[in-house]
Amino acid sequence: MKTTLEKAMMLGIGLAAAGKEQIELTVGDLVKKGEVGRLEARALAEKLIHRKEEEEQRLEARITERVQAILSEQNQAALEELEQLKLRVLALEQKKDLNN
């Protein structure tokens, strides 16, 4: 029975993109097949839903982290470009002052 529960937990990881209803349907199918008892089904569904929510949070955190890194890289590039432009303007101003 433990291997069946382990399979169901792995299925839960795979269902991270699925909704709560899909998880409940899948657990219902396991009950119909006799692989999980009715008493275990509710706890299993709750555990799978909880794992799904955890996976969603981890995925969201990774996406947020990556977007922030990209924005930071772009911001750094813009700051470097701005600094180069400032130096060019200063050089042009000094050149103009020397010519006058």
SULDA-V350279 format. One line per field, one symbol per residue. phi: phi as a letter, one per 40 degrees, with the letter a starting at -180 (. if undefined). psi: psi as a letter, one per 20 degrees, with the letter a starting at -180 (. if undefined). burial: + if it has 16 or more other C-alpha atoms within 10 Angstrom, else -. A space follows every 50 residues. Layout:
phi=???
psi=???
burial=???
//
This chain:
phi=.ccccccccccccccdcccdcccccccccccccgcbcdccdccccccccc cccccccccccccdcccccccccccccccccccccccccdcccccccccc
psi=hhhghgghghhhghjhirrhghghgghhhhghijhpqhhhgghggggggg hghgggggggggggggghgghgggggghgggggghghgggghgggghhi.
burial=-------++--++-++---+--++-+++-++---+++---+--++--++- +++-+---------------------------------------------
//
